[in-house]
C-alpha cells in the first residue's frame, strides 16, 4: 500500500481580481507534483472538461492552462496546504493543515465555490467553511479514479460552473 509522507502544497493558487469561479481540489496528486501544476495526471479530465465547457482549445502547457482559467474567470487551488498521505490516495489523508482560502476570496470577485470531488467538498466543510462563511457546491471528481463518470457525463455535470449566476 505504501507509506505515509508529509506533503506540503507548493503550487500557488491561480486567480486574479476578475476571477468569479473558484474550483478547489483536495491536494495535488503525485503526478501533478511531478509535473509542477494542477491536474497533471494524463488521465485526469479536468482540462478537457473546462476547455469543452468554455469552448477553448485543449491547453497543453502550464501557461496555456493558466491563460484559459483566467480568461474564463476561473480560480483554482486546493483545500489542503499540507497533510500526511499515502501516494495520491485521498482516503489516506490525515493530519491536515488547511490552505487559507480567504487569500483568494479577499483579492478576487468569487461568486461561487466548487469542489472537484467529494473529498475536496468534505475537507472544505471541515476546515474552511467556518473561516470563509461561504458554501461549496460539490461536483464529481475529474480524477481517473472516478470511473463512474465518463467524459461526456462529467461535462454535463460541470456545465453548471458556467452558469453560476
C-alpha positions as CSV (number, residue, x, y, z in Angstrom):
1,X,0.0,0.0,0.0
2,X,2.9,2.4,0.6
3,X,3.9,4.6,3.5
4,X,2.6,7.9,4.7
5,X,4.6,11.0,3.6
6,X,4.1,14.6,4.8
7,X,3.2,16.6,1.7
8,X,3.5,20.4,1.5
9,X,1.5,22.1,-1.2
10,X,4.0,24.0,-3.4
11,X,1.8,25.5,-6.2
12,X,0.5,29.0,-5.9
13,X,-3.3,29.4,-6.5
14,X,-4.3,30.5,-10.0
15,X,-6.5,33.6,-9.8
16,X,-6.7,37.3,-10.5
17,X,-9.0,40.2,-9.4
18,X,-11.5,39.2,-12.1
19,X,-11.9,35.5,-11.0
20,X,-15.6,34.7,-10.3
21,X,-15.5,30.9,-10.0
22,X,-13.3,29.1,-7.5
23,X,-12.6,25.4,-8.1
24,X,-11.0,23.6,-5.2
25,X,-9.4,20.2,-5.2
26,X,-8.1,18.3,-2.2
27,X,-4.3,18.1,-2.8
28,X,-2.1,17.7,-5.9
29,X,-1.6,14.1,-6.9
30,X,1.8,12.5,-7.2
31,X,1.7,13.1,-11.0
32,X,0.7,16.7,-10.5
33,X,3.5,17.3,-8.1
34,X,6.0,15.7,-10.5
35,X,4.6,17.9,-13.3
36,X,4.6,21.0,-11.2
37,X,1.0,22.0,-11.8
38,X,-2.6,21.2,-11.0
39,X,-4.4,18.2,-12.6
40,X,-1.2,16.8,-14.1
41,X,-2.1,13.2,-14.4
42,X,-2.5,12.5,-18.1
43,X,-5.9,10.7,-17.4
44,X,-7.3,13.5,-15.3
45,X,-10.2,15.0,-17.3
46,X,-10.1,18.5,-15.7
47,X,-8.5,20.4,-18.6
48,X,-10.7,18.6,-21.2
49,X,-13.9,19.4,-19.2
50,X,-13.0,23.2,-18.7
51,X,-11.9,23.5,-22.4
52,X,-15.1,21.9,-23.6
53,X,-17.4,24.0,-21.4
54,X,-15.8,27.3,-22.2
55,X,-15.1,26.4,-25.8
56,X,-11.3,26.7,-25.7
57,X,-8.6,24.6,-27.5
58,X,-7.3,22.0,-25.1
59,X,-4.3,23.6,-23.3
60,X,-1.0,21.7,-23.1
61,X,1.5,24.0,-21.3
62,X,1.2,25.4,-17.8
63,X,1.0,28.9,-19.3
64,X,-1.8,27.9,-21.7
65,X,-3.7,26.3,-18.8
66,X,-3.3,29.5,-16.7
67,X,-4.5,31.7,-19.6
68,X,-7.6,29.5,-20.2
69,X,-8.5,29.7,-16.5
70,X,-8.0,33.4,-16.1
71,X,-9.8,34.2,-19.4
72,X,-12.7,32.1,-18.2
73,X,-12.7,33.9,-14.8
74,X,-11.8,30.7,-13.0
75,X,-9.6,30.4,-10.0
76,X,-8.1,27.1,-8.8
77,X,-6.5,25.9,-5.6
78,X,-6.7,23.1,-3.1
79,X,-8.2,22.9,0.3
80,X,-5.1,21.3,1.9
81,X,-1.8,23.2,2.5
82,X,-0.1,20.1,3.9
83,X,-1.0,16.7,5.2
84,X,0.1,13.1,5.6
85,X,-0.9,10.9,2.6
86,X,0.0,7.6,1.0
87,X,0.7,8.3,-2.7
88,X,-2.3,10.1,-4.2
89,X,-5.0,8.3,-2.1
90,X,-7.5,10.8,-0.8
91,X,-8.8,8.2,1.5
92,X,-5.5,8.1,3.4
93,X,-5.3,11.8,4.1
94,X,-4.7,12.7,7.7
95,X,-3.1,15.5,9.9
96,X,-4.5,18.2,7.6
97,X,-3.3,21.8,7.6
98,X,-5.8,23.7,5.5
99,X,-5.0,26.3,2.9
100,X,-6.1,29.9,3.6
101,X,-9.0,30.1,1.1
102,X,-9.6,33.7,2.2
103,X,-6.4,34.7,0.4
104,X,-8.2,34.3,-2.9
105,X,-11.6,35.5,-1.6
106,X,-10.1,38.7,-0.4
107,X,-8.3,39.5,-3.7
108,X,-10.9,38.4,-6.3
109,X,-14.5,38.6,-7.2
110,X,-15.5,35.0,-6.4
111,X,-19.3,34.4,-6.8
112,X,-19.4,30.6,-6.4
113,X,-17.1,27.9,-5.0
114,X,-17.0,24.4,-6.4
115,X,-15.3,21.2,-5.1
116,X,-13.7,18.9,-7.6
117,X,-14.9,15.7,-5.9
118,X,-16.4,14.6,-2.6
119,X,-13.1,14.7,-0.7
120,X,-12.5,18.3,-1.5
121,X,-16.1,19.1,-0.6
122,X,-15.8,17.3,2.7
123,X,-12.5,18.8,3.6
124,X,-13.7,22.3,2.8
125,X,-16.7,21.7,5.1
126,X,-14.4,20.5,7.9
127,X,-11.6,23.1,7.6
128,X,-12.6,26.1,5.5
129,X,-16.4,26.8,5.6
130,X,-16.4,28.4,9.0
131,X,-13.4,30.6,8.1
132,X,-14.9,31.7,4.7
133,X,-18.5,31.8,5.6
134,X,-19.2,30.5,2.1
135,X,-20.9,27.3,0.9
136,X,-19.3,25.0,-1.6
137,X,-21.0,23.1,-4.5
138,X,-19.7,19.6,-4.9
139,X,-19.1,18.4,-8.5
140,X,-18.0,14.9,-9.5
141,X,-14.2,14.4,-9.5
142,X,-12.4,14.7,-12.8
143,X,-9.8,12.2,-11.4
144,X,-9.2,9.0,-13.4
145,X,-10.2,7.1,-10.2
146,X,-13.8,8.3,-10.7
147,X,-14.6,5.6,-13.3
148,X,-18.4,6.1,-12.7
149,X,-18.3,9.2,-14.8
150,X,-17.2,9.2,-18.4
151,X,-16.1,12.5,-20.0
152,X,-19.5,13.3,-21.5
153,X,-21.2,12.8,-18.2
154,X,-18.6,14.9,-16.4
155,X,-19.0,17.8,-18.8
156,X,-22.8,17.6,-18.3
157,X,-22.4,17.9,-14.6
158,X,-19.7,20.6,-14.7
159,X,-21.6,22.9,-17.1
160,X,-23.2,24.5,-14.0
161,X,-19.9,26.4,-13.4
162,X,-20.6,28.4,-16.5
163,X,-24.0,29.5,-15.3
164,X,-23.3,30.2,-11.6
165,X,-25.4,33.4,-11.5
